[in-house]
Amino acid sequence: MNNFIKNDLQFFHDNGYLVKKSFVSKEILDGLQDKVFDHLKNRVEPFELEQEVDYPGSPKTTTEEGGQTIRRLLLAYSRDEVFANWQVNSQATQVLKQLLACNKLYLVQSHHNCVMTKQPRYSSKTHWHKDIRYWNFANQELINTWLPLGNETVENGCLQVIPGSHHWDTPTARLDQRLFLRKDLQENQGWLDKSVDVELQKGDLLFFHAALFHSAGRNQTNQSKNALVSTYHGEENQETVSPFPDLKAVLV
Ligand SMILES: O=C(O)CCC(=O)C(=O)O
């Protein structure tokens, strides 16, 4: 193993995330972005509305101004081959196999597997959470790829992470009912103080562990921010209970 890969593995192990700079070509990103704009414009189902996530800043009803704003274009893998091709054929899969130390890699269809969008004016803020709250797997060894289709900055609501938090045991008393980290608790302040912004440029690819605390701000620009988000695991980690049994993981 060369030093470059070894350093990446060590960084990911210690911090729970890794940014590969200039990893994806402009041509691929533009193809994905065109498809996203087309599906947003034509409201291609299935999607989830900002109103449904009910986060700070979300419209409260579907009938008020902004109430029909799309937050996630769901089921990316089956939505269009341009998404599926990237999810199963990109060089990211080689990095994932190394990070997960697996021979067989699976793409999870039932969770994430979406285009996260943050639209101007009606986007919401996502509080601190670990993605494993969504899932029932044998263990926590799942990794997300976050592929921004344009630049992601603090201003347009980039992710923030708490490095190393994937190693932490998190008593439920530190979380609220929706399993978000409670910002009002004094004992959580030391954790929150460690957070970093993950600003990304078009072409970068972010890998992050499903047990890493992360959050994100609102989009305060007048441009849509879109990212293709996919989740993977190795052969030794299978879903124990799936809320969507028909959506089997795809062997990559
Ligand atoms: O608001 C965002 O962009 C982050 C979304 C997120 O972390 C999630 O849906 O798990």
The ligand as an SDF file (V2000), in Angstrom:
LIG
                    3D

 10  9  0  0  0  0  0  0  0  0999 V2000
  -28.9460   19.4830    5.4450 O   0  0  0  0  0  0  0  0  0  0  0  0
  -28.1430   18.7800    4.8810 C   0  0  0  0  0  0  0  0  0  0  0  0
  -27.7100   19.0430    3.7620 O   0  0  0  0  0  0  0  0  0  0  0  0
  -27.6490   17.5270    5.5670 C   0  0  0  0  0  0  0  0  0  0  0  0
  -28.6250   16.4160    5.4380 C   0  0  0  0  0  0  0  0  0  0  0  0
  -28.2540   15.2470    6.2750 C   0  0  0  0  0  0  0  0  0  0  0  0
  -27.2700   15.2170    6.9720 O   0  0  0  0  0  0  0  0  0  0  0  0
  -29.1240   14.0710    6.2790 C   0  0  0  0  0  0  0  0  0  0  0  0
  -30.1960   14.1050    5.6620 O   0  0  0  0  0  0  0  0  0  0  0  0
  -28.7430   13.0560    6.9030 O   0  0  0  0  0  0  0  0  0  0  0  0
  1  2  2  0
  2  3  1  0
  2  4  1  0
  4  5  1  0
  5  6  1  0
  6  7  2  0
  6  8  1  0
  8  9  2  0
  8 10  1  0
M  END
$$$$
